[in-house]
């Protein structure tokens, strides 16, 4: 199974992140990992009228952007 990390910042383009996560969720051989910056939370609500939980629900695994102990933060991951 492939693991794909989707990192979303506070930049504009939130509809693209939503579309990507929807497509990844439909692929049976992909495990998506989501990391949302604090700015992404605000942009998601402003551009799409959605709470961060909407993106988290589309990912297989969500990681806290501030957690240095998260699996993707390790070079061996």
Protein Blocks (a to p, Z undefined) as FASTA:
>chain_A
ZZddddddfbehklmmmmmmmmmmmpmkbccdddddfklmmmmmmmnopafklmmmmpmb
dcdfklmkbmklpmkZZ
